[in-house]
Amino acid sequence: MEQKVSLTAPSVIAGLLREHGLRLRKSLGQHFLCDGNILNKIIAAAELSPADLVIEPGAGFGTLTLALAARAGRVIAVELDPKLVQILQANLAESGSTNVEVLQRDFLGLDLAGLIASWQASSGPARAKAKVVGNLPYQITSPILEMLMAHWRQLALAVLMVQHELAERLAAPPRPRASALGVQLQAVADVELLAKVPRTAFFPPPEVDSALIRLVFLERPRIEAEEGLFSRVVRAAFNLRRKTIKQALIRSPFLRLSEGAAVAALQEAGLEPRRRGESLSLEEFDRLAQAIARSGAAVGRSRGL
């Protein structure tokens, strides 16, 4: 089904805002994509087929939703703002799309695992994993990424619009530009920075440029350590990134190892205690987490990736 409603022109978006008396809410990060070329890049990166379930966070007016519906088997469009939901549903009706379910709620409150499992159960065992495609509200980008990591085994890929600076950190190898979130993501996915997107591609334009990233989730993680402990080790290292890795293991609330346990784990992992955590590679973080696990010295509650 081809998209009949064009929402990539700023004049169309401005007209919808006036028609519905809608005031944009900065707290919800309401900036709407109005660039057809970028829209096409998102769709191409998602590699959609009629067998796909796509979950879209922050559907807005439906600019991306309509393009997804024309290519995917089913789309779950999630939008919190009730006024935008009304416009979204009207645009879907006008386009003739019948394969979209609109959920008016906070994406972070979704039972993502349940939605995917329900779709797979109703569609037979041959169904592929789900995909997440969307322009993420900047204020909740990190929590959404953490949510996707918690469900990575049920996901094939994610194509997401995020702040450009964050995208660089997510895709960066270890060293000063890296981030805890990026290291954790790279343990379970290939992280690709596909394109820088200027702020003028949105209406109204945000204050910063964006970037399109793709996460291709792996069949098995790149680490051998238990995922929750690995996550805590990475968080500890970046939580106190100005400290040495030894001091981070001792002083970070994510671990709080004794000095003896920290030194022993670092020695077993073959790591110099005076190194900074941000300099460790994914493989070195993995070795360190495994060494801590064998020592039984880690305290605190384990969290998954």
C-alpha positions in Angstrom: 0.0 0.0 0.0 1.4 3.4 -0.9 1.4 6.3 1.4 -1.4 8.8 0.4 -0.9 11.4 3.1 2.3 13.5 2.8 3.5 14.9 6.1 7.1 15.8 5.2 6.4 19.5 4.4 6.7 22.0 7.2 3.7 23.9 5.9 1.5 20.7 6.2 2.7 20.2 9.8 2.1 23.9 10.7 -1.4 23.6 9.2 -2.2 20.6 11.3 -1.0 22.3 14.4 -3.3 25.3 13.6 -6.2 23.2 12.6 -6.2 21.2 15.8 -5.1 24.1 18.1 -2.1 22.0 19.2 0.7 23.6 21.2 3.9 21.6 21.1 5.2 20.4 24.4 8.9 20.8 24.8 8.9 18.3 27.7 7.9 15.6 25.3 10.5 16.5 22.7 8.0 17.2 20.0 10.0 17.8 16.8 8.5 16.3 13.7 10.5 14.9 10.7 9.8 17.0 7.6 12.5 15.7 5.2 11.5 13.1 2.7 15.1 12.0 2.0 15.7 11.2 5.6 12.4 9.4 5.8 13.5 7.2 2.9 16.9 6.5 4.6 15.1 5.3 7.7 12.8 3.0 5.7 15.7 1.6 3.7 17.8 1.0 6.9 14.9 -0.9 8.5 14.9 -3.5 5.6 11.2 -4.2 6.0 9.1 -7.0 4.7 5.5 -8.2 5.1 6.7 -10.6 7.8 7.9 -7.9 10.1 6.4 -6.5 13.3 7.6 -2.9 13.8 7.2 -1.0 17.0 7.5 2.8 16.7 8.1 5.0 19.8 6.8 8.5 19.5 4.7 8.2 16.4 3.5 11.8 16.4 1.4 12.8 13.4 2.3 9.5 11.6 4.9 10.7 9.1 7.0 7.6 9.7 4.1 5.4 10.7 2.5 5.6 7.3 5.8 4.7 5.5 6.3 1.7 7.9 2.7 0.5 7.4 3.2 0.4 3.6 6.0 -2.1 3.9 5.7 -4.0 7.2 3.2 -6.7 8.2 2.1 -5.0 11.3 3.0 -1.7 13.0 2.4 -0.8 16.7 2.6 3.0 16.9 3.1 4.4 20.4 2.3 8.0 21.1 1.7 9.6 24.5 0.0 12.9 23.5 -3.8 12.3 23.1 -4.2 15.2 20.6 -1.5 13.7 18.4 -3.1 10.3 18.7 -6.3 11.8 17.2 -4.4 13.3 14.3 -2.4 10.1 13.8 -5.6 8.0 13.7 -7.2 10.4 11.2 -4.1 10.2 8.9 -4.1 6.4 9.1 -7.8 6.3 8.1 -7.2 8.7 5.2 -4.3 6.6 4.0 -6.3 3.4 4.2 -3.7 1.7 6.4 -5.3 -1.3 8.3 -2.2 -2.9 9.7 -1.4 -0.3 12.4 -2.3 -0.5 16.1 -2.1 2.8 17.9 -1.3 2.7 21.6 -1.7 6.0 23.6 0.8 5.5 26.3 4.4 6.1 27.5 6.7 3.8 25.5 8.8 3.2 28.6 5.7 1.6 30.3 5.1 -0.9 27.5 5.3 -4.6 28.1 7.6 -5.0 25.1 8.3 -8.6 25.7 4.5 -9.4 25.9 3.7 -7.5 22.8 6.3 -9.3 20.8 5.5 -12.7 22.2 1.8 -12.2 21.5 2.5 -11.3 17.9 4.8 -14.3 17.5 2.3 -16.7 19.1 -0.6 -15.5 16.9 1.5 -15.6 13.7 3.2 -18.9 14.0 6.7 -20.0 14.8 8.1 -18.9 11.5 7.8 -15.2 12.4 11.0 -13.2 12.7 12.0 -11.1 15.6 10.5 -7.6 16.0 12.0 -4.3 14.9 11.9 -0.9 16.6 12.0 2.1 14.3 11.5 5.7 15.4 12.5 9.2 16.1 13.3 9.1 19.8 12.3 12.0 22.1 15.8 13.2 23.2 14.8 13.4 26.9 14.2 9.6 27.1 16.7 8.3 24.6 18.9 6.6 27.1 16.1 4.8 29.0 14.6 3.6 25.7 18.0 2.2 24.7 18.3 0.5 28.0 14.8 -1.0 27.5 15.8 -2.3 24.1 19.0 -3.9 25.6 16.8 -5.7 28.2 14.8 -7.3 25.3 17.6 -7.7 22.7 17.0 -11.4 22.2 13.5 -10.6 20.9 14.7 -7.9 18.5 16.2 -8.2 15.0 17.2 -4.5 14.7 16.4 -1.0 15.7 16.7 2.1 13.5 16.6 5.2 15.6 17.0 9.0 15.4 19.1 10.3 18.3 21.2 13.3 19.2 24.3 13.4 17.0 26.7 13.6 20.0 25.1 10.6 21.6 25.2 8.7 18.3 29.0 9.2 18.1 29.4 8.0 21.7 27.3 4.9 21.1 29.3 3.9 18.0 32.7 4.9 19.4 35.3 2.3 20.3 36.8 2.6 23.8 38.8 5.7 24.6 37.6 9.2 25.7 34.6 9.3 23.3 33.1 6.0 24.5 30.2 5.7 26.9 28.9 3.0 29.3 25.8 2.7 27.2 27.8 2.3 24.0 29.9 -0.5 25.5 26.8 -2.3 26.8 25.1 -2.0 23.4 28.1 -3.2 21.5 28.1 -6.4 23.7 24.8 -7.4 22.1 24.5 -5.5 18.8 26.4 -4.0 15.9 26.1 -0.3 16.3 26.2 1.8 13.1 26.0 5.5 12.7 24.3 5.8 9.3 23.9 9.6 8.7 24.1 12.9 10.4 20.8 14.7 10.2 20.7 18.5 10.4 18.2 20.2 12.8 16.5 21.7 9.7 15.1 18.3 8.9 12.6 18.8 11.8 9.7 21.1 12.5 10.2 23.0 14.7 14.0 22.5 14.5 15.6 21.3 17.7 18.7 23.1 19.1 21.1 20.3 18.1 21.8 18.1 15.1 20.6 14.5 15.1 21.9 11.2 13.7 20.4 8.1 12.3 21.7 4.9 13.9 21.1 1.2 13.4 21.4 -1.5 16.0 21.6 -5.0 14.5 21.2 -7.4 17.4 23.3 -10.5 17.5 22.3 -14.1 17.8 24.5 -14.4 20.9 26.3 -11.8 22.9 30.0 -10.9 22.4 30.6 -11.5 26.1 30.9 -14.7 28.2 30.3 -13.0 31.6 26.8 -12.9 33.1 25.1 -9.9 31.5 24.0 -8.2 34.7 27.5 -8.3 36.3 29.1 -7.1 33.0 26.7 -4.2 33.0 27.6 -3.2 36.5 31.4 -3.5 35.8 31.0 -1.2 32.8 28.8 1.3 34.7 31.3 1.3 37.6 34.2 2.1 35.2 32.4 5.0 33.6 30.6 6.2 36.8 34.1 7.2 38.1 35.8 7.7 34.7 38.4 10.1 36.2 39.5 7.4 38.6 41.7 4.4 37.8 39.9 1.2 37.1 41.1 -0.1 40.5 39.5 2.9 42.3 36.3 2.6 40.3 35.8 -1.0 41.3 36.3 -0.1 44.9 34.4 3.2 45.1 31.6 2.9 42.6 28.2 2.0 44.2 27.7 -0.4 41.3 30.3 -2.8 42.8 32.1 -1.6 45.9 34.8 -4.3 45.9 37.3 -4.5 48.7 40.8 -3.4 47.6 42.1 -7.0 47.8 39.3 -8.3 45.6 39.7 -5.5 43.0 43.5 -6.1 42.8 43.0 -9.8 42.5 40.3 -9.5 39.8 42.4 -7.1 37.8 45.5 -9.3 38.0 43.5 -12.4 36.9 42.1 -10.4 34.0 45.6 -9.2 33.0 44.8 -5.5 33.5 47.0 -2.7 34.9 45.2 -1.3 38.0 46.2 2.3 37.0 44.4 2.3 33.7 41.2 4.4 33.3 38.0 2.4 32.7 37.3 4.2 29.5 40.4 2.7 27.9 39.2 -0.9 28.4 38.1 -2.8 25.3 34.9 -4.8 25.3 36.9 -8.0 25.6 38.8 -6.6 28.6 35.6 -5.6 30.4 34.4 -9.2 29.7 37.5 -10.7 31.2 37.2 -8.4 34.3 33.6 -9.3 34.9 34.4 -13.0 34.6 37.2 -12.6 37.1 35.0 -10.8 39.6 32.3 -13.5 39.2 34.8 -16.3 39.9 36.0 -14.5 43.0 32.4 -14.1 44.4 33.4 -10.7 45.6 30.7 -8.6 43.7 27.9 -7.2 45.9 24.7 -5.5 45.0 21.8 -6.4 42.8 22.5 -7.7 39.3 21.0 -6.0 36.3 20.7 -7.2 32.8 22.0 -5.4 29.8 
